[in-house]
Amino acid sequence: MLAAAAVVLAAVSAGGGWLMGRQSPAPQPRDEVAALRSEVAGLRSLVAVSMLGQGSAGARLQGISYATRPGTPESPEVLEALVSALQHDEHVNVRLAACDALRRQTANPAVRRVLARALATEDSPLVKVSLIEALADASARESVRPLLNLKSAANEDEAVRTEAARALDRLKSKGISRE
């Protein structure tokens, strides 16, 4: 009798296990891979933002490089860190790298506005030329007024004024008016 009860208990346990397995299938490998990819992308953004906040210019440059790597998502936090680097970093190379990174996101109107506003506050002619090129490549109407201001500014570096005039010509050839 005890042996029969053990056999019945074993059969019920096996049947229950089989039913449980059918009701809650193991996660599919594709789902797990997608979840892992999402986690890695989030970590990349976190690392990029963290590096952009570091004290050394070299670490901030690495952060910008990391932020622009394929597979790093264009998160609002990364965008904010890049904008902050462009507007406030004391090192020209960091501001140049931030401009280059933001240049890849000029489909975003907010990025174009940031680049246009940065022209008015930037003191490095090298960064200004990079900003001008980014705005000209973006072919945005909102870049015309800041470029006109630079072109006509008597106290502006000659190379910056020349580049602003070229950018305005490029925009004009694309049918973007000078307001």
C-alpha positions in Angstrom: 0.0 0.0 0.0 2.8 2.4 0.8 4.5 1.5 -2.5 1.2 2.3 -4.3 0.9 5.6 -2.6 4.5 6.5 -3.5 3.9 5.6 -7.1 0.7 7.8 -7.2 2.6 10.7 -5.4 5.4 10.4 -8.0 2.9 10.4 -10.9 1.1 13.4 -9.5 4.3 15.3 -8.9 5.6 14.6 -12.4 2.2 15.6 -13.9 2.1 18.8 -11.8 5.6 19.6 -12.9 4.7 19.1 -16.5 1.6 21.3 -16.2 3.6 24.0 -14.4 6.2 24.0 -17.1 3.5 24.4 -19.7 1.8 27.3 -17.9 4.9 29.3 -17.3 7.4 28.7 -20.1 11.0 29.6 -19.7 11.9 33.0 -21.2 12.8 32.8 -24.8 16.5 33.3 -25.6 15.5 36.2 -27.9 13.6 38.0 -25.0 16.6 37.5 -22.7 19.0 38.9 -25.3 16.8 41.9 -26.0 16.6 42.6 -22.3 20.3 42.3 -21.9 20.9 44.6 -24.9 18.6 47.2 -23.3 20.4 47.0 -20.0 23.8 47.4 -21.7 22.6 50.4 -23.6 21.3 52.0 -20.4 24.7 51.3 -18.8 26.5 52.9 -21.7 24.5 56.0 -21.3 25.1 56.1 -17.6 28.9 55.6 -18.1 29.0 58.4 -20.7 27.1 60.8 -18.5 29.4 59.9 -15.5 32.5 60.4 -17.6 31.3 63.8 -18.9 31.1 64.9 -15.3 34.7 64.0 -14.4 37.3 66.6 -13.3 39.9 65.9 -16.0 39.4 67.0 -19.6 40.8 63.7 -20.8 38.0 61.8 -18.9 35.4 64.2 -20.3 36.7 63.6 -23.8 36.5 59.9 -23.3 32.9 60.4 -22.1 32.1 62.2 -25.3 33.7 59.4 -27.3 31.7 56.8 -25.3 28.5 58.8 -25.8 28.9 58.7 -29.6 29.8 55.0 -29.9 27.4 52.9 -31.9 25.0 51.2 -29.5 24.9 54.1 -27.0 21.4 55.4 -27.1 20.7 59.1 -27.5 19.1 59.6 -24.1 18.0 62.9 -22.7 20.7 62.6 -20.0 23.5 62.1 -22.5 22.2 65.0 -24.6 22.0 67.3 -21.6 25.6 66.3 -20.6 26.8 67.1 -24.2 25.0 70.4 -24.2 26.6 71.3 -20.8 30.0 70.4 -22.1 29.5 72.6 -25.2 28.3 75.6 -23.2 30.4 75.4 -20.0 33.6 73.4 -20.4 36.7 75.4 -20.0 38.7 73.3 -22.4 38.4 74.0 -26.1 39.0 70.4 -27.1 36.1 69.2 -25.0 33.8 71.9 -26.4 34.9 70.9 -30.0 34.2 67.2 -29.3 30.8 68.1 -27.7 30.0 70.2 -30.8 30.9 67.2 -33.1 28.8 64.8 -31.0 25.8 67.2 -31.1 26.3 67.7 -34.8 25.1 64.1 -35.3 21.8 65.0 -33.6 20.8 68.1 -35.6 17.6 66.4 -36.7 16.5 67.4 -33.2 15.3 71.1 -33.3 16.4 71.6 -29.7 20.0 70.6 -30.7 19.9 73.1 -33.6 18.8 75.9 -31.2 21.5 75.0 -28.7 24.1 75.2 -31.5 22.8 78.5 -32.7 22.8 80.0 -29.2 26.3 78.7 -28.6 27.6 80.9 -31.4 26.8 84.0 -29.4 28.6 82.9 -26.3 31.5 80.9 -27.6 34.9 82.7 -27.5 37.1 80.2 -29.4 37.2 80.9 -33.2 37.9 77.1 -33.7 34.7 76.1 -31.9 32.7 78.8 -33.6 33.8 77.5 -37.0 32.7 74.0 -36.0 29.4 75.4 -34.8 28.9 77.2 -38.1 29.6 74.1 -40.1 27.2 72.1 -38.0 24.4 74.6 -38.5 25.1 74.8 -42.2 25.0 71.0 -42.5 21.7 71.0 -40.6 20.2 73.3 -43.2 18.0 74.9 -40.6 16.2 78.2 -41.1 16.9 79.1 -37.4 20.6 79.3 -38.1 20.3 82.1 -40.6 20.0 85.0 -38.1 23.0 84.0 -35.9 25.1 83.5 -39.0 24.2 86.9 -40.4 25.1 88.4 -37.0 28.5 86.7 -37.1 29.1 87.7 -40.7 28.6 91.4 -40.0 30.3 91.5 -36.5 33.2 93.9 -36.8 34.9 92.6 -33.7 34.7 88.9 -34.9 37.7 86.9 -36.1 38.1 87.1 -39.9 38.1 83.3 -40.3 34.8 83.1 -38.4 33.2 85.9 -40.5 34.4 84.2 -43.7 33.0 80.8 -42.6 29.7 82.4 -41.7 29.5 84.0 -45.2 30.2 80.6 -46.8 27.6 78.9 -44.6 25.0 81.5 -45.6 25.8 80.9 -49.2 25.4 77.2 -48.7 22.0 77.7 -47.1 21.0 80.0 -49.9 21.9 77.4 -52.5 19.6 75.0 -50.6 16.7 77.5 -50.8 16.9 78.6 -47.2 16.4 82.4 -47.2 18.3 85.0 -45.3 15.1 86.1 -43.5 
